[in-house]
Amino acid sequence: RGGTLRGLVLHEGKPVEDFSVVYWAPNHPRNRVETEFHLAAGGHFEIDGVPIGELLVYATSKDYPRSEVRPIQIVLATPAEIQLDLPDPLTGLGQIVDGRTTEPVPSAKIQLWNSYRAGYLTAFGTQHPVEADGRFEIKGFPPGDSRFVVYADGYAQYLGQVAGRAGETIDLGLIAIQRSQRLQVRLTSTVPTD
């Protein structure tokens, strides 16, 4: 048996009906729990059986990036209440190029992530393909620090970090990705083995 987390999810002061609430204990982000809500009347939610103690919480939806990550104390006797405000999405633009040749990588795709500090928590939306010249313009970055991943066949994943401010466009510039390479490991010993 655990406690109850109760709250309200808003965007610009108006209730959001379809959203997810994500929570985890501060030292255990890999043990996060995501609960989806659809047609939530007035943007209200209630989750029973959450762990007692301090939790970190955010909300996200398909239309808006994550809210700020907020701490909340869960106790057994009384439901903990929180309001989570979803921001307007920021637009990020840039170009994906080959790290050696600086030629565009038209097969690249970009995945935005809900993140906290250095951790990639949950994917936000779908992968976004770049244009034939490697350029992209993606609406969905949250204000503040966020993470993204660039994928392309034949290339190593690129783990990106960016910071944006409300109302501004984020210019990511050129993002150089590196071709995948083989790593061969050979173990040797000076001690005879069987």
C-alpha positions in Angstrom: 0.0 0.0 0.0 1.3 3.5 -0.8 0.1 7.0 -0.9 -2.0 9.0 -3.3 -0.8 11.6 -5.8 -3.5 14.0 -7.0 -3.1 16.9 -9.3 -4.0 19.1 -12.2 -2.4 19.5 -15.6 -2.8 22.8 -17.3 -1.5 24.7 -20.4 -1.8 28.5 -20.3 -4.2 28.1 -17.4 -6.6 25.8 -19.3 -7.0 22.1 -18.4 -5.3 19.5 -20.6 -7.4 16.3 -21.0 -4.9 13.9 -22.5 -1.5 13.6 -20.8 0.9 11.4 -19.0 2.3 11.8 -15.4 5.8 10.4 -14.8 7.2 10.0 -11.3 10.2 8.4 -9.6 12.3 8.5 -6.4 15.1 11.0 -6.7 17.9 8.4 -6.7 16.1 5.9 -8.9 15.2 7.5 -12.3 15.3 4.1 -14.0 12.4 3.0 -11.8 10.1 5.7 -13.1 6.4 5.1 -13.5 4.4 6.6 -16.3 0.6 6.8 -16.1 -1.5 7.9 -19.0 -4.8 9.8 -18.7 -7.3 10.3 -21.5 -10.3 12.7 -21.4 -9.3 13.6 -17.9 -12.2 15.9 -16.7 -10.8 19.4 -16.0 -7.2 18.2 -16.3 -7.5 16.4 -12.9 -5.7 13.1 -12.1 -5.3 10.8 -9.2 -2.8 8.0 -8.8 -3.1 5.5 -5.9 -0.3 3.3 -4.6 2.6 5.6 -5.2 5.7 5.1 -3.0 5.9 6.9 0.3 8.6 9.6 0.5 10.0 12.2 -1.9 9.2 11.8 -5.6 10.1 13.8 -8.6 7.1 14.4 -11.0 6.4 15.8 -14.4 3.6 15.8 -16.9 3.7 15.6 -20.7 1.3 15.3 -23.6 1.4 14.7 -27.3 0.9 18.4 -28.0 3.1 20.0 -25.3 6.6 19.2 -24.0 7.1 18.2 -20.4 6.4 20.4 -17.4 9.1 21.4 -15.0 10.2 18.4 -12.9 8.8 19.1 -9.4 9.6 17.4 -6.1 6.7 16.3 -3.9 6.5 14.5 -0.6 4.1 11.5 -0.5 2.6 10.5 2.9 0.3 7.7 3.8 -2.4 9.7 5.6 -3.2 12.5 3.1 -3.1 12.8 -0.7 -0.3 14.9 -2.0 -1.5 17.6 -4.4 0.4 19.2 -7.3 -0.2 21.4 -10.3 1.8 20.8 -13.4 1.9 23.4 -16.2 2.8 22.3 -19.7 4.7 25.0 -21.7 4.4 26.0 -25.3 6.8 23.9 -27.5 10.0 25.6 -28.7 11.2 25.2 -32.3 14.7 23.9 -32.9 16.5 24.0 -36.2 19.8 22.9 -37.6 21.5 20.5 -40.0 22.9 17.0 -39.7 26.2 16.4 -41.5 28.8 13.7 -41.8 31.5 14.4 -39.2 34.3 13.6 -41.7 33.1 15.0 -45.0 30.6 17.6 -43.7 28.1 16.4 -46.4 24.5 16.3 -45.3 23.1 13.1 -43.9 19.6 12.9 -45.5 18.7 9.6 -43.8 19.0 11.1 -40.3 16.1 11.2 -37.8 15.8 13.1 -34.6 14.1 11.9 -31.4 13.3 14.4 -28.7 13.4 13.2 -25.1 11.9 14.2 -21.8 14.9 14.5 -19.6 16.0 15.5 -16.1 19.6 16.6 -15.5 21.7 14.2 -17.6 19.1 11.5 -17.8 17.0 10.5 -20.8 13.7 9.6 -19.3 10.9 9.1 -21.9 10.8 9.7 -25.7 8.7 12.7 -26.7 6.7 12.2 -29.9 7.9 10.4 -32.9 11.2 10.4 -34.7 11.5 13.4 -37.1 13.2 12.8 -40.5 15.5 15.5 -41.8 15.2 17.1 -45.2 17.3 15.9 -48.2 19.9 18.6 -47.3 20.1 17.4 -43.7 18.2 20.4 -42.4 15.5 20.1 -39.8 13.0 22.3 -38.0 11.2 20.6 -35.1 8.6 22.0 -32.8 8.6 20.3 -29.5 11.6 21.3 -27.4 10.7 22.4 -23.8 12.1 25.6 -22.3 15.2 24.9 -20.2 17.6 22.0 -20.6 16.5 19.1 -22.9 18.0 16.1 -24.7 17.6 14.7 -28.1 19.1 11.7 -30.1 20.1 11.6 -33.8 19.9 8.3 -35.6 21.1 7.4 -39.1 22.0 4.1 -40.7 25.7 3.5 -40.7 26.3 6.2 -38.1 26.8 6.1 -34.3 23.9 7.6 -32.3 24.5 11.2 -31.4 23.3 12.2 -27.9 22.5 15.9 -27.9 21.8 18.5 -25.3 20.3 21.9 -25.8 18.9 24.8 -23.6 16.1 27.0 -24.8 14.1 30.0 -23.4 10.4 30.4 -23.7 9.4 32.2 -26.9 12.7 31.8 -28.6 13.8 29.6 -31.5 16.7 27.2 -30.7 19.5 27.3 -33.3 21.4 24.0 -33.0 23.7 24.8 -36.0 25.6 22.0 -37.6 25.4 18.6 -35.9 28.3 16.4 -37.0 27.6 12.7 -36.6 30.3 10.0 -36.9 30.2 6.8 -39.0 30.0 3.6 -37.0 33.3 1.9 -36.6 34.4 -1.6 -35.6 36.1 -2.2 -32.4 38.3 -5.3 -32.2 39.5 -6.5 -28.8 42.2 -9.0 -28.5 43.1 -10.4 -25.0 46.6 -11.6 -24.4 48.3 -12.9 -21.4 51.9 -13.4 -20.3 50.7 -16.2 -18.0 50.2 -19.6 -19.7 46.6 -20.7 -19.8 45.0 -24.1 -20.5 
